[in-house]
Amino acid sequence: MKIFYGIDPADLYRPRANRAARDIVIYLCRQLGGYDLKTIARQFKMSYTRVSQIVGKISAGAKSDKDLQELLRSL
């Protein structure tokens, strides 16, 4: 089953495949899902620190990048 942007959900768990899409999903898990960083890290098989960095990066980018703002609004 393909999801938004034609990406297979299983690809979101691969370390290097579709990194941008994975980062958006991680951000949405935190912001919309309300999941804590530890839970997200465990689900995506990465460190708590890395998940925190990703959420911070997307959050900061959303403040200045109009395209990213629009993407997040559309989701």
C-alpha positions in Angstrom: 0.0 0.0 0.0 1.4 3.4 -1.0 0.8 6.4 1.1 1.3 10.1 0.4 3.9 10.8 -2.3 3.7 7.1 -3.4 6.0 5.9 -0.6 5.5 2.5 0.9 5.1 2.7 4.7 7.8 0.1 5.1 10.3 2.5 3.4 9.8 5.0 6.3 11.7 2.6 8.6 14.7 2.3 6.4 17.6 4.4 7.6 18.4 6.2 4.3 15.4 5.6 2.1 13.1 8.5 1.7 14.7 10.4 4.6 12.6 13.6 4.0 9.3 11.7 4.1 10.4 9.8 7.2 11.4 13.1 8.9 8.0 14.6 8.2 6.3 11.5 9.6 8.4 11.6 12.8 7.5 15.3 13.2 3.8 14.5 12.7 4.0 11.7 15.2 5.2 14.2 17.8 3.0 17.1 16.9 -0.3 15.6 15.9 0.0 12.1 17.5 1.4 13.4 20.8 3.8 10.5 21.1 6.9 11.1 23.3 10.3 11.0 21.7 11.3 7.7 23.3 8.3 6.0 21.7 8.9 7.4 18.3 12.6 6.5 18.5 11.8 2.9 19.4 9.3 2.7 16.5 11.7 4.0 14.0 14.7 2.2 15.5 16.8 5.3 16.1 18.1 7.2 19.1 16.1 9.5 21.2 18.6 12.2 20.4 18.2 11.7 16.6 14.4 11.9 16.9 14.7 15.1 18.9 17.0 16.6 16.2 14.6 15.7 13.5 11.6 17.2 15.3 13.7 20.4 16.0 14.8 20.6 12.3 11.3 20.3 10.9 9.9 22.7 13.5 12.5 25.3 12.7 12.2 24.8 9.0 8.4 25.2 9.2 8.9 28.7 10.6 10.9 29.9 7.6 10.2 27.6 4.6 6.9 28.4 2.9 6.9 25.2 1.0 7.3 23.1 4.1 4.6 25.1 5.8 2.3 24.4 3.0 3.2 20.7 3.0 2.5 20.4 6.7 -0.8 22.2 6.3 -1.9 19.9 3.5 -1.2 16.8 5.6 
